Amino acid sequence: MSHTHEYDYVVIGGGTAGSVIASRLTENPDVSVAVIEGGPSDVGRDDVLTLRRWMGLLGGELDYDYPTTEQPRGNSHIRHSRARVLGGCSSHNTLIAFKPLPADWDEWEAAGAKGWGAVQMEAYFARLLNNIVPVDERDRNAIARDFVDAAQAALDVPRVEGFNRKPFTEGVGFFDLAYHPENNKRSSASVAYLHPVMDERPNLTILLETWAYKLELDGDRAEGVHVRTKDGEEILVKARNEVLLCAGAVDSPRLLMHSGIGPKADLEKLGIPVAHDLPGVGENLLDHPESVIVWETNGPIPENSAMDSDAGLFVRRDPELPHPDLMFHFYQIPFTDNPERLGYQRPEFGVSMTPNIPKPKSRGRLYLTSADPEVKPALDFRYFTDADDYDGRTLVDGIKIAREIAKTEPLAGWLKREVAPGPDVTGDEELSEYARKVAHTVYHPAGTCKMGAADDRLAVVDPELRIRGLEGIRIADASVFPTMTTVNPMIGVLMVGEKAAELIGGGAK
Ligand SMILES: Cc1cc2nc3c(=O)[nH]c(=O)nc-3n(C[C@H](O)[C@H](O)[C@H](O)COP(=O)(O)OP(=O)(O)OC[C@H]3O[C@@H](n4cnc5c(N)ncnc54)[C@H](O)[C@@H]3O)c2cc1C
């Protein structure tokens, strides 16, 4: 027997964008909202709320842990962490907080996302409730400080204090983070948007450990969603006004396809009845791929840190571009998970630099392999498959630049030897082979239900985030990104949430 519940709005996914939307809509006491969240609450969970414990969450019980398909030119072993907990990936991640650059938003607008240009988007950053602050003085590790000084000296890039203060094209410095430095606690989407209100708003219902597996459609109208609770109860959660799909770049397209919304031929092949042919669902799978270079240090590194990767660098190799084209995170740990598979050994004490590609050219695809909603979708990022090998070459440049920094004081004095790829690996071909085989993800999948103009066949949502050809349903999460932001995307996702709340008209001021 299945039950039916009814609310004004049903938010599927209490993650990064979903938390913002649920919070904003329920500011109006006359509006009822249900949040369907696959994971448990983060309230009172130190393992989740303590930022520096983020690595302990990877691959654990709060991780959906999606594999990639075979990557002939990349690393086939990458596991894509996606958080199964209130707050979504903002409860799992490193909370590096970059306002997307003006060029990122303008690129969206040029790609058909009318109304999403830099000037219009500025207001949503100002609305964010998260505590966004530079890495605190007490968390600034001596070796990270010396990385910043060395990079500045080696590359002649500006030192940046507060990356969100003004747009930049290059620079090195400590990041802004969404955290509370006094106790190293997260200022995630759930902490900032839901915790203060969830016990006080009778109009907000959060169904935890409840999995949405199929949308309920009546013709072209989304009426609600079928969910299964932790105890195995089946409920139809109906939306009087709208369904808001916020399950993230993997699970939003997955749910659509299991509901018969997606590329017709693919769905038919799997025996899924087609409700609405929408060829773009699952296409345009974006990410920030990175590689790694690891050094052994002369001894232990001081303990203090916000989350072990507190500083970074942006380089612009092509001066014609309005944004950086190479980014580095500096890790105060030897990040050897992928190199170890090639036979490298983890030094007892060490550091890493991870060059990544802010605007990669390769495009991937997410698709189903089974009509069974329990089976994980296939994620084929097609890493390093762009025709000119721009992506592969970018990582080779990254390793060379990282070596220049490592040679420069005050960082050089800390470093005993390069562990991976090692000083003997010098030719472009060899460097490329290494960089691609140990490649990792910065965990930024996006773009699989992209926003676009009416004449873009592959657009899944229009600039008001409404699913094309359907009524009563919008998508708001990282899947609507038409293109990848130069910078880490979480703030962009939160801003999508704020703008979505305004478009829906329920609660934003
Ligand atoms: C390890 C890691 C580190 C990262 N570091 C950073 C960083 O430092 N800075 C940065 O900018 N970005 C970072 N990111 C990326 C960033 O966190 C994400 O891009 C962003 O949080 C995605 O938000 P979202 O709303 O699209 O999805 P999510 O936040 O993933 O929300 C989706 C929610 O939906 C729920 N859900 C999914 N499917 C269902 C279903 N069928 N039924 C019910 N519930 C469902 C999930 O449980 C989840 O809570 C990182 C990501 C990871 C994983």
The ligand as a Tripos MOL2 file, in Angstrom:
@<TRIPOS>MOLECULE
LIG
   53    58     1     0     0
SMALL
NO_CHARGES

@<TRIPOS>ATOM
      1 C1         34.9950   15.7230   -1.8540 C.3       1 LIG1
      2 C2         34.4880   16.9680   -2.5180 C.ar      1 LIG1
      3 C3         35.1870   18.1620   -2.4010 C.ar      1 LIG1
      4 C4         34.7110   19.3170   -3.0190 C.ar      1 LIG1
      5 N1         35.3170   20.5060   -2.7370 N.ar      1 LIG1
      6 C5         34.7570   21.6480   -3.1790 C.ar      1 LIG1
      7 C6         35.2670   22.9100   -2.7540 C.ar      1 LIG1
      8 O1         36.1450   22.9900   -1.9060 O.2       1 LIG1
      9 N2         34.7170   24.0310   -3.2880 N.ar      1 LIG1
     10 C7         33.7320   23.9750   -4.2240 C.ar      1 LIG1
     11 O2         33.3390   25.0280   -4.7200 O.2       1 LIG1
     12 N3         33.2050   22.8010   -4.6140 N.ar      1 LIG1
     13 C8         33.6800   21.6410   -4.0840 C.ar      1 LIG1
     14 N4         33.1050   20.4440   -4.4260 N.ar      1 LIG1
     15 C9         31.9650   20.4600   -5.3610 C.3       1 LIG1
     16 C10        30.6820   20.9720   -4.7170 C.3       1 LIG1
     17 O3         30.5870   20.4980   -3.3960 O.3       1 LIG1
     18 C11        29.4870   20.5230   -5.5590 C.3       1 LIG1
     19 O4         29.6420   20.9930   -6.8780 O.3       1 LIG1
     20 C12        28.1600   21.0450   -5.0330 C.3       1 LIG1
     21 O5         28.0780   20.9040   -3.6390 O.3       1 LIG1
     22 C13        27.0140   20.3060   -5.7250 C.3       1 LIG1
     23 O6         25.7880   20.7490   -5.2170 O.3       1 LIG1
     24 P1         24.4090   20.1500   -5.7630 P.3       1 LIG1
     25 O7         23.3350   20.9020   -5.0820 O.co2     1 LIG1
     26 O8         24.4460   20.1230   -7.2400 O.co2     1 LIG1
     27 O9         24.4170   18.6210   -5.3160 O.3       1 LIG1
     28 P2         24.5820   17.9770   -3.8490 P.3       1 LIG1
     29 O10        25.1110   18.9510   -2.8830 O.co2     1 LIG1
     30 O11        25.3290   16.7010   -4.0540 O.co2     1 LIG1
     31 O12        23.0800   17.6380   -3.4050 O.3       1 LIG1
     32 C14        22.3530   16.5610   -3.8950 C.3       1 LIG1
     33 C15        21.5340   16.0140   -2.7420 C.3       1 LIG1
     34 O13        20.5120   15.1960   -3.2570 O.3       1 LIG1
     35 C16        20.4080   14.0010   -2.5110 C.3       1 LIG1
     36 N5         19.8900   13.0010   -3.4430 N.ar      1 LIG1
     37 C17        20.4320   12.6190   -4.6200 C.ar      1 LIG1
     38 N6         19.6250   11.7620   -5.2470 N.ar      1 LIG1
     39 C18        18.5520   11.5970   -4.4700 C.ar      1 LIG1
     40 C19        17.3620   10.8320   -4.6000 C.ar      1 LIG1
     41 N7         17.1170   10.1030   -5.7000 N.pl3     1 LIG1
     42 N8         16.4610   10.8610   -3.5890 N.ar      1 LIG1
     43 C20        16.6840   11.6280   -2.4790 C.ar      1 LIG1
     44 N9         17.7990   12.3870   -2.3280 N.ar      1 LIG1
     45 C21        18.7020   12.3750   -3.3140 C.ar      1 LIG1
     46 C22        21.8020   13.7450   -2.0170 C.3       1 LIG1
     47 O14        21.7960   12.9240   -0.8550 O.3       1 LIG1
     48 C23        22.3160   15.1470   -1.7670 C.3       1 LIG1
     49 O15        22.0550   15.5740   -0.4540 O.3       1 LIG1
     50 C24        33.5460   19.2670   -3.8210 C.ar      1 LIG1
     51 C25        32.8320   18.0680   -3.9240 C.ar      1 LIG1
     52 C26        33.2770   16.9370   -3.2650 C.ar      1 LIG1
     53 C27        32.4800   15.6690   -3.3610 C.3       1 LIG1
@<TRIPOS>BOND
     1     1     2 1
     2     2     3 ar
     3     2    52 ar
     4     3     4 ar
     5     4     5 ar
     6     4    50 ar
     7     5     6 ar
     8     6     7 ar
     9     6    13 1
    10     7     8 2
    11     7     9 ar
    12     9    10 ar
    13    10    11 2
    14    10    12 ar
    15    12    13 ar
    16    13    14 ar
    17    14    15 1
    18    14    50 ar
    19    15    16 1
    20    16    17 1
    21    16    18 1
    22    18    19 1
    23    18    20 1
    24    20    21 1
    25    20    22 1
    26    22    23 1
    27    23    24 1
    28    24    25 2
    29    24    26 1
    30    24    27 1
    31    27    28 1
    32    28    29 2
    33    28    30 1
    34    28    31 1
    35    31    32 1
    36    32    33 1
    37    33    34 1
    38    33    48 1
    39    34    35 1
    40    35    36 1
    41    35    46 1
    42    36    37 ar
    43    36    45 ar
    44    37    38 ar
    45    38    39 ar
    46    39    40 ar
    47    39    45 ar
    48    40    41 1
    49    40    42 ar
    50    42    43 ar
    51    43    44 ar
    52    44    45 ar
    53    46    47 1
    54    46    48 1
    55    48    49 1
    56    50    51 ar
    57    51    52 ar
    58    52    53 1
@<TRIPOS>SUBSTRUCTURE
     1 LIG1         1 GROUP 0 **** ****
